[in-house]
Amino acid sequence: MIASRVGAFAEVPEGCCAQVDLDEGEEDLLVAFLERLEADPELRRAMGENARRWTAAHHGLEASARGYAEVLRQAVAERAAPFRALPPLAPYAEDDVAADLLRAVSAESCDLGVAEDDDAVLGAVAAALAELTARIGGTASGGAIGAGGRDEKAGEERR
């Protein structure tokens, strides 16, 4: 198995999978891992056995049940308030490409397991999004929507 070293995948120990950092060397490292695994059947077998043992020990039915029980105990002990999603501060125009991009990247990041404490990944994504949205325009580029639906930065009427 080859996995990106992000989110829950970062928890899988060395020896159970080949881990690839999401950076400029990602493609070269991925090719090198694939070539090595293709050429070494013993390595593939050992990684598979290690992964099965680790998964059984940490993600079997009993371990999962213990994990869920612990989360529930903590929630009761802390009297955690239910999560309540907040609506956006201002409506986006239907043709706002930047808002669509932000929604898509946010959803994909969650699907990939990027968490709030993944500062390096989030910082890189935020920088790339800021550059892209500045180029394509839209609410996400920093224009503030004020009262009456006007884009205060551009001085234009927004729908």
C-alpha positions in Angstrom: 0.0 0.0 0.0 1.1 3.5 -0.7 -0.5 6.4 1.1 -0.2 10.2 1.4 1.2 11.2 4.7 -1.8 13.4 5.7 -4.8 13.0 8.0 -5.5 9.5 9.2 -3.1 8.0 6.7 -0.2 9.6 8.6 -1.0 7.3 11.6 -0.1 4.1 9.6 3.3 3.2 10.8 6.4 2.7 8.5 6.7 -0.9 7.4 2.9 -1.2 6.8 2.9 1.1 3.8 5.0 3.4 1.8 4.2 7.0 2.9 4.5 9.9 0.4 4.6 13.5 1.5 2.5 15.9 -0.5 5.3 18.2 -1.7 7.4 18.9 -4.8 9.0 15.5 -4.6 5.7 13.6 -4.4 5.7 12.3 -8.0 9.3 11.1 -8.0 8.9 9.4 -4.7 5.7 7.7 -5.8 7.4 6.3 -8.9 10.4 5.1 -6.8 8.1 3.3 -4.4 6.1 1.7 -7.2 9.3 0.5 -8.9 10.7 -0.9 -5.6 7.5 -2.7 -4.7 7.2 -4.2 -8.2 10.8 -5.5 -8.0 10.7 -6.9 -4.5 8.0 -9.5 -3.8 9.4 -10.1 -0.3 9.0 -6.4 0.6 5.4 -6.5 -0.7 4.6 -9.6 1.4 6.2 -8.2 4.6 4.4 -4.8 4.2 1.1 -6.7 3.7 1.7 -8.8 6.8 2.7 -5.8 8.9 -0.4 -3.9 7.7 -2.7 -6.8 8.5 -1.3 -7.1 12.0 -1.4 -3.4 12.7 -5.0 -3.1 11.4 -6.2 -6.0 13.4 -4.6 -4.6 16.6 -5.7 -1.0 16.1 -8.8 -1.0 13.9 -10.6 -4.3 14.7 -14.1 -4.5 16.1 -12.9 -4.4 19.7 -10.5 -1.5 19.2 -13.2 0.5 17.3 -15.8 -0.2 20.0 -13.3 0.9 22.7 -12.6 4.1 20.7 -16.3 5.0 20.3 -17.0 4.3 24.0 -14.1 6.6 25.0 -15.4 9.4 22.7 -18.9 9.1 24.2 -17.4 9.1 27.8 -15.5 12.3 27.0 -18.6 13.9 25.4 -20.7 13.2 28.5 -17.9 14.3 30.9 -17.3 17.5 29.0 -21.0 18.1 28.3 -20.0 18.9 24.7 -22.3 21.2 22.9 -23.6 19.9 19.6 -21.9 21.2 16.5 -24.0 23.9 14.8 -22.9 25.0 11.3 -23.2 28.7 10.7 -24.5 30.1 7.4 -22.2 32.2 5.2 -21.8 35.8 6.2 -23.1 37.0 2.9 -24.7 35.3 -0.1 -22.5 34.5 -3.1 -23.5 35.2 -6.6 -24.5 32.1 -8.6 -21.6 32.7 -11.0 -19.0 33.3 -8.3 -16.3 30.9 -9.5 -14.1 31.7 -6.5 -16.8 30.6 -4.0 -17.4 27.4 -6.0 -13.6 26.7 -5.9 -13.4 27.3 -2.2 -16.4 24.9 -1.6 -14.9 22.2 -3.8 -11.4 22.5 -2.2 -12.9 22.4 1.3 -14.9 19.3 0.5 -12.0 17.5 -1.1 -9.7 18.5 1.9 -12.1 16.9 4.3 -12.4 13.8 2.1 -8.6 13.5 2.2 -8.5 13.7 6.0 -7.0 17.2 6.3 -7.7 18.3 9.8 -7.7 21.7 11.6 -4.2 21.0 13.0 -2.6 20.2 9.6 -1.0 23.7 9.5 1.5 23.0 6.7 -1.1 21.6 4.4 -3.7 24.2 5.2 -1.2 27.0 4.9 -0.1 25.8 1.4 -3.8 25.4 0.3 -4.7 28.8 1.6 -1.8 30.5 -0.2 -2.7 28.8 -3.4 -6.4 29.6 -3.1 -5.6 33.3 -2.3 -3.5 33.5 -5.4 -6.1 31.8 -7.6 -9.1 33.8 -6.3 -7.2 37.0 -6.7 -6.6 36.1 -10.3 -10.2 35.0 -11.1 -12.0 37.5 -8.9 -15.1 36.8 -6.8 -16.0 37.3 -3.2 -13.2 35.0 -2.1 -10.6 37.5 -3.4 -11.1 39.8 -0.4 -14.0 41.9 -1.6 -16.2 42.6 1.4 -19.9 42.4 0.8 -21.6 45.2 2.6 -25.1 46.2 3.2 -27.3 46.3 0.2 -25.3 43.5 -1.6 -22.5 45.9 -2.9 -19.0 44.6 -3.3 -17.3 47.3 -1.3 -13.8 46.6 -2.7 -14.9 46.7 -6.4 -17.8 49.2 -5.8 -20.0 47.0 -8.0 -23.5 45.7 -7.4 -23.6 42.0 -6.5 -26.5 39.6 -7.0 
